[in-house]
């Protein structure tokens, strides 16, 4: 039979747990159509960032959490490069809107790579693993420079079926290239441990294997090579958002 904790120790532990999570959390989600909620009937209520926010609110009741969804359909790391003055500008606007709240922890949750991996179609595709590394680092370097106290979480992209071919061509070649990005992302995180300790983390990495096993979590889309799976349906978006949220909570729980 377990012994009851002394009341003083109980409150001490409770206080330590509360101190381990920030009082305010501002999250900017960076991604493509999967982040945006592409194909969903009600993306403003069903997209993964919405579901991540809802899960975090339940899991971190003492934290004031705000978010901005900067997912853009069809986007690649090329589109988000700071030097192009395109999509990165919207990320800056979203982060600056949170900047006035100096008590908050600013988190960038990023998932890019699906469109980079395509054989043709999206801007810059196909993006080689080395160019992908350079692009991701360019984005992160600017974020770290512009927002010195920020935290960046890099999630691995999710699986898509090897016959994926809509207005862009992905297929098995693209799927293989997508998987080549995973060790690149992990190496990027490892590289920042010495230059920016405590700021760049690996997030959710199981999206490829998990969603590959669950095709029922996708919208069934008609393409040039038959019915393919690329965008999560409402249930899939909820699960993906929850996985992202769990990774975010784990990261912010480590912060001092």
N, C-alpha and C positions, 0 to 999 in steps of 0.2 A: 504494500500500500504506500502510495507517494505521500511524503510529508508536506504539509503546507509551508510555503515560504513565509518567513517573518514579514510583517506588513511593511516595515521600512525597506527591506530588500526588494519587495514587490514593486514599490513605488520608484525605487532607484532604477530597476530594470525597465520599468515602463517609461521613465524619463529618458533613459539611454536610447530606447527604441524610437521615441519621438524625436530625439535630437538627431538621429541618423538619417532622417528624411527632411528635405527642405520645406520651409513654410510656404514658399511660392515656387511654382514651376511653369516656365514658358517654353513651349515646344514648337519648333518649326519643322514640319515634315517636308522633305525634299524627295521627289520621285517622279514617276511617269504615270501612265493611265491607271495602273494598279493602285497607286497611292491616291490618285485623283478620284477613283471610284468608277472608272470606265465600264460601261455596259450595265451598271446597276440602275434600277428604276428610280431609286431615291438616293443619289450619291451624298447629298447633304446630311442624310440620316444614316447611311449604310456604309460609306467608305471606310477603309481600315483606320485612318486617323481618328475618325469619330468614335469608332469602337474602342480604339486604344485609349482615348480620352475618357470615355465612360468607364472603362475597366479601372483606370488609374484613380479616378474619383472615388470609386468604391474601395479600392485597395489602400488608398492613402487619404483617409477622411480628414486628416488634419492639415492637408496641403491644398492651397489655392492653385488650381491648374488651368492654364489657358493654352490654346494651340492655334496654329495656322496651317492649313493644308496647301502646300505649294507643289502638289503633284500636277504634272502637265502631260496630257496624252501625247504619245509619240516621241517624247523627249529622250535625249541621250546625255552623256556626260559632256559632249561637245556643246550642246545647247545651254548647259549650265556654266560653262567656262566664264569666269569673271571678265576676261578680255573681250568677249563678244558683246557685252552690254545688252544681253537679252534676258533670259530667265533668271539669271543671278540677281538682276536688279530687283525683281519681285521678292526674292529671298531677303535681300537687304531691307526692303520696305517693311516686310513682315517682322524681321528682327528688330528694326528700329522702332517699330510700334510698341515693342515690349521693353525697349531700352530704358525708358523712363522709370520703369519699376526696378530700382537698383537692388531691392531685397530679394529678387527672384533669381533662380538658377535658369540660365538660358541653355536649352538643349536643341541641337540640330539632329534630327533622326533621318538618315539618308538611305535610300535604296534606289540605285541606278545600275543599269547593266543589261536589262532585258532587250532594249532597243539597240544598244551598242552591239549586241551579239548577232543581230540580223545580218543576213547575207547582203541584202540591199533594201533600200527604202528609207529608214530613218536617217537623220542628218549625221554624216560621218561614218555610218556603218559600211562595212564591218570594221569595228574598232579592235585593233590587236590588243592582247593583254598588256603589252608594254605601253601602248598609247593610253589605254584605260588607266593604268597606274599614274601616268603623268597628268591625265585629266583630273582624276580624283584628288591627287595631291594639290593641283592648282586651286581647286575649289576649297579644299580644307585649309590650305595655307592662307588664303584670303579671309576665310571665316575666323581663323585663329588670330590673324592680325587685326581684323576689324572689331572682334569681340573677344578680348583677351581672357575673360573669365568663363567663356562658354565651354560646353561639353558637346562632343560630337560622337554619335553612335552610328556605326556602319553595319547595317543588316545585309545578309546575303540575299540576292534575288531569288524568287521562287521558280519552280519548274514550269515549263510549258511543253505541250506535246510536240513530238518530232515532226509532225505534219503541219505545224502552224504556218499558215500562208494566207494572209489577208491582203491588204494593200501593200504590205511589206512581206519579204520572204525570209523566213527564219529556218525552218526545217532542221534536220539532224545536225547539219554543219553549225548552225547557230547555237543549238543546244550544247554542243561540245565546247564551243567558244565561251558560252556563258559559264560553264563549270571551270574553265581556265581562269576566270576572274576571281574565284573564291580564294585561292592562296595569295593572290595579289592583294586583296582586301586585308587579309590577315597580316601580311608583311607590312602593309602601310601602317596598320595599328601598332605593330611591334616597333616600327621606326620612330614613331612619335613618343614612345615611352621615355626616351632619353631627352628629346628636345622639348616636349610639352607633356611632362608627366601629369597623369590624372585628368587628361582632357579628351583623349581620343580612345574610344573603346569599340570592341567587336560586340554587335548586338545579337539578334536572332539569326542563327545559322542553319536551322533545320527546315527552312521553307522548301528547298528543292526536294529532299527525300520525303518529307511529309505530304506535300501536295501531289507528288508523283503517285503516291499510294492511294490518293483520294480524288479521283476524277469527278466524283459527284459534287465536289466543292467548287466546280467551275461552271461558268456559262458555256453551254454547248454552241459553238459558233460555226457557221458554214464558211468554208474557205475553198481555195483552189485545189487543195489536196484532201478534200473531205472535211468532216466535222473535227474541229480541233479545240483544245483547251488552252487558254491563255489568261483570261480575266476571271478572278474569283466571282462566284455568285454571292448573294447576300450572306449566306451561311459561311462561305469561304472567307469573305471580307471580314466578318466578325471574328473568325478564328485567327486570321492573319493579324488583325489589329490587336487582338489579345496577346498573341505571341510577341509582337513589337512592344506592347505595354509592359509585359513581364520583364523583357530585357531592359527597358528603360528604368523600371523600378529597381532592378538589381544594380544597375549602374549608379543611379543617384543615391542608392543606399550606401554606396562605398565612399561617397564624397565627405570630406571633412567639414 
